[in-house]
């Protein structure tokens, strides 16, 4: 494990260096930490630190682990399509918990991070105390299809001026804003977004919160996904689109309420 100047640490996840932030452990009053998994073309700093999530959770007494997914942030950036995919990235998250000696965590995932979180809780249910799927609703049950190809082509274009599609320009602009490796992101996008079935998500047994802004044109309905999962709750931040919902105060309040109500959430 190597320390970084920006306080990130790294570990080896099956040959890929994964960077992560681990904070709040010394002041934590709750026994189960929170694992934050960011969205596509983002990183832990943009998705979780700059939006106030890390501060909110640590002030509430939680140890917080925020990962940079492979291909993103300070983590390794392979260029092979086969090195990506939500199940593979979920194993990075599971290995991170193993690396830190954490038997169980609350998990909050945004957009692509929500899909990764779904595979984590489905494949390793005993490791997840509660899960929040944010920035991804009923479209979790659908793949990216042609839209994924459009976004990948936008990332591979010589410049953003060469991108004609609205979706393509949106993701290309965000990737440039976050200083991302465009080639790595294109490989990640071309790996596909494996759809999940209604039957599979219905088997999720831990407490679940689904959060999608009312103006989100990407995620699909939060209430439709929540209706498929026994006991799940939906929260829809009013007037918030895909990019703005992540920092919503109501979202933070709903997530904190879920953590507080979950068995084993406190010592």
C-alpha positions, 0 to 999 in steps of 0.5 A, spaced: 500 500 500 502 506 497 500 513 500 499 519 495 500 526 496 493 528 496 491 523 502 489 517 497 492 510 498 492 505 493 492 497 493 492 492 488 486 489 485 487 483 481 493 487 477 490 493 477 492 499 482 485 502 485 486 508 489 481 510 495 480 515 500 479 512 507 477 518 512 473 518 519 475 512 522 478 515 528 472 519 530 467 514 527 461 512 532 458 507 528 461 500 527 459 500 519 463 504 515 460 507 508 463 505 501 462 511 496 462 508 488 462 514 483 459 515 476 462 514 469 467 519 467 467 522 475 472 520 481 471 520 488 473 528 489 468 530 484 462 525 485 463 525 493 468 530 496 466 537 492 458 535 493 459 535 501 458 527 501 464 526 505 464 531 510 456 530 511 458 522 513 464 523 517 460 529 521 455 524 522 460 519 525 461 514 519 468 512 517 468 513 509 471 510 504 471 513 497 474 509 491 476 511 484 473 506 479 478 503 475 479 507 469 478 513 473 481 518 477 488 516 480 486 508 479 489 504 474 487 505 467 487 499 462 485 500 455 482 493 454 475 492 454 475 486 457 478 489 463 471 493 465 464 491 466 460 492 472 461 485 475 469 486 474 468 493 478 464 490 483 470 485 485 474 491 485 470 494 491 469 487 494 477 487 494 477 494 497 473 491 503 477 485 504 484 489 503 481 494 509 479 488 513 471 491 513 466 485 513 460 489 511 459 496 509 453 501 507 454 502 500 452 508 496 453 508 488 451 514 483 449 512 476 455 507 473 456 506 481 449 504 482 450 499 477 456 497 480 453 497 487 448 492 485 452 487 482 456 488 489 450 486 493 447 481 489 454 477 488 456 479 495 450 480 500 453 479 506 458 484 505 452 490 504 449 493 510 444 497 506 445 500 499 443 506 495 442 506 488 442 514 486 442 517 479 440 510 476 432 508 476 429 503 472 434 503 467 438 499 471 434 493 468 436 495 461 443 496 457 446 502 454 445 499 447 446 504 441 447 510 446 453 507 449 456 506 442 455 514 441 458 516 448 464 511 446 465 514 439 464 521 442 470 520 447 474 517 441 473 523 437 479 528 435 475 533 439 469 535 442 467 539 436 467 533 432 461 530 436 454 531 433 450 528 438 447 531 445 449 525 449 456 524 446 457 532 447 455 532 454 459 526 456 465 528 452 465 535 456 464 532 463 470 527 461 474 533 459 472 537 465 474 531 470 481 531 466 479 523 465 483 519 460 478 519 454 481 512 451 480 508 458 473 511 459 471 509 451 474 502 453 469 502 459 463 504 456 464 499 450 464 494 455 457 495 456 452 496 462 450 489 463 442 489 464 439 486 471 433 482 471 427 484 475 427 477 478 434 478 480 433 485 484 427 483 487 432 478 491 436 484 494 434 483 502 438 489 505 435 496 506 435 500 499 434 507 497 433 509 490 434 516 488 433 519 481 432 527 480 425 529 477 429 532 471 434 526 470 433 524 462 438 518 463 436 514 469 429 512 469 424 512 474 426 511 481 419 509 484 419 503 478 425 500 480 424 501 488 417 497 487 421 491 484 425 491 491 421 489 497 421 494 502 425 499 498 424 507 498 424 512 492 426 519 493 426 524 487 429 531 488 425 536 485 427 540 479 434 536 479 437 533 473 442 527 472 448 532 474 445 536 479 441 531 484 448 528 487 449 534 491 441 535 493 440 536 501 434 532 501 438 526 498 443 526 503 438 527 509 434 521 506 441 517 505 443 518 513 436 516 515 437 510 511 443 509 515 440 510 522 435 506 521 439 500 518 440 494 523 448 494 525 448 501 523 451 503 530 455 500 535 
